[in-house]
Amino acid sequence: MPDHAAAFVHDHRDRMLDELKEFLRIPSISTLPENRADVRRAASWLVKKMRAAGLEHAEVIATEGHPLVYADFLHATGRPTVLCYGHYDVQPVDPIDRWTSPPFEPTVRRGNLYARGACDDKGQMYTHVKAVEGFLRHGPGRLPCNVKFLIEGEEESGGHAIAAFVPKNRKRLRADCVLVSDTGMFAPGLPTLDVGLRGILYTEIRVRGAAGDLHSGMYGGAAPNPLQAVAEIITACKDRGGKVLIPGFYGKVRRPSKTEISSWKRLPFSEKKFLKEEVGAAALTGEKGFSALERMWARPTFEVHGIRGGFTGEGAKTVIPAEAVAKVSMRLVPDQDPAAIMRLFAGHVAKVAPRGVKVTVRQAHGAPATLIDPDNRFIGAAVAALRDIFGKEPVFVRSGGSIPVVGLFTSALNLPCVLMGWGLPDDNLHAPDEKLAVENYFKGIEGTMRFFDRVGALGG
């Protein structure tokens, strides 16, 4: 099989790249109502390609939101079953003027494929489909293990449909492990397995002042200003040193082990280089006493994503707005419960809100952090598959990001997850000029084939 995997990728490179480009041209932005038809079109396109790859029972599953996609191939009697997860929806493209080439016109430059969704997650997820094709259409006609696919269209907008579907379909989704390729490699050429994800609590703070907008000359100094109130609330939640000020926020934070921290120190990482080449700011910020990697992977955060209210157009308008809204999220670490943190946060906001305004706090979505046991046999299969491709031992890292469905698979299905991603740190996820290295796309296909083969060798 190893020779066949490499040969399959070599012989079908151009076609498989063209297929991915076709997929990326569909603007499946799940957060925007005007793209609803495009999201549905992406789901239908994916089902068509799954059937062409040889998968069975491929279907679009209607939900109250955007559809799910399911498929399977279950003919490896006595062998484990891998549940392949990914998402076909993408982030909005704003600011559009920052893109070098149009976000939905896939373009290859200097060995990278640029398009919205190239890395997150169409390109990575599609490696699983092509891996199946390598066995069923251009190989032995059978898979070394059983596979099921569950692909969602709401990962970028809360994941409500899959969160409702999974607990109600435990029998249909029964498997031995989950394969997720929605993460990345720590550095180019360095095989990487992610064994930890931060959780998330995404909220909205809405502040109401007067019954309507007011003239600041006539009412300034007497009327409450919701924008000022939002600023005061935010600064009461996190200090200048990066410490979150919500009482009880750190009460159940689990620190990583000394062994894990020691292993991070051996990674090829320079804070100076990271600041210059990836962040591009004047300085790194955050809690003192923790390395940048620990702050990003194993410490909770409080971040403001946007503030809306008042007048922001060209020129001047002296208005005291009636309302202001701030979108705020907290990344959570192991043992922090999103529901408990939400209660602490809402209580703190109510306490620090200035007089004269009405404040409401709404939770948009939340998910707990996830830790993966690196000693389970499916991680071992992934290690072997990556070693075969790269000729070196994979490194274990955590991710500062969140994949809420990983926690769902763990809690609802009791399945170990393998986070084997192919992105790179500079792939500009959620930003202009998102990209995926073309060679990593092909390595993802070969790596998934090798993983399936290694899983099959584990037996039942």
HELIX and SHEET records of a PDB file:
HELIX    1   1 PRO A    2  ASP A   11  1                                  10    
HELIX    2   2 ARG A   13  LEU A   24  1                                  12    
HELIX    3   3 PRO A   33  ASN A   35  5                                   3    
HELIX    4   4 ARG A   36  ALA A   53  1                                  18    
HELIX    5   5 ILE A   96  ARG A   98  5                                   3    
HELIX    6   6 LYS A  122  LEU A  136  1                                  15    
HELIX    7   7 GLU A  155  SER A  157  5                                   3    
HELIX    8   8 HIS A  160  LYS A  168  1                                   9    
HELIX    9   9 SER A  216  TYR A  219  1                                   4    
HELIX   10  10 PRO A  226  THR A  235  1                                  10    
HELIX   11  11 LYS A  258  LYS A  265  1                                   8    
HELIX   12  12 GLU A  271  PHE A  274  1                                   4    
HELIX   13  13 LEU A  275  VAL A  279  3                                   5    
HELIX   14  14 ALA A  292  TRP A  297  1                                   6    
HELIX   15  15 PRO A  338  VAL A  352  1                                  15    
HELIX   16  16 ARG A  377  PHE A  390  1                                  14    
HELIX   17  17 PRO A  404  LEU A  413  1                                  10    
HELIX   18  18 VAL A  438  ALA A  457  1                                  20    
SHEET    1   A 6 GLU A  56  ILE A  61  0                                        
SHEET    2   A 6 LEU A  68  PHE A  73 -1                                        
SHEET    3   A 6 ASN A 146  GLU A 152 -1                                        
SHEET    4   A 6 THR A  81  HIS A  87  1                                        
SHEET    5   A 6 CYS A 177  VAL A 180  1                                        
SHEET    6   A 6 CYS A 417  LEU A 419  1                                        
SHEET    1   B 3 THR A 107  ARG A 109  0                                        
SHEET    2   B 3 ASN A 112  TYR A 114 -1                                        
SHEET    3   B 3 LYS A 435  ALA A 437 -1                                        
SHEET    1   C 3 THR A 370  LEU A 371  0                                        
SHEET    2   C 3 THR A 192  LEU A 197 -1                                        
SHEET    3   C 3 VAL A 395  SER A 399  1                                        
SHEET    1   D 4 GLU A 303  GLY A 309  0                                        
SHEET    2   D 4 GLU A 323  LEU A 332 -1                                        
SHEET    3   D 4 GLY A 199  ARG A 208 -1                                        
SHEET    4   D 4 LYS A 358  ALA A 367 -1                                        
SHEET    1   E 2 LEU A 214  HIS A 215  0                                        
SHEET    2   E 2 VAL A 319  ILE A 320 -1                                        
END                                                                             
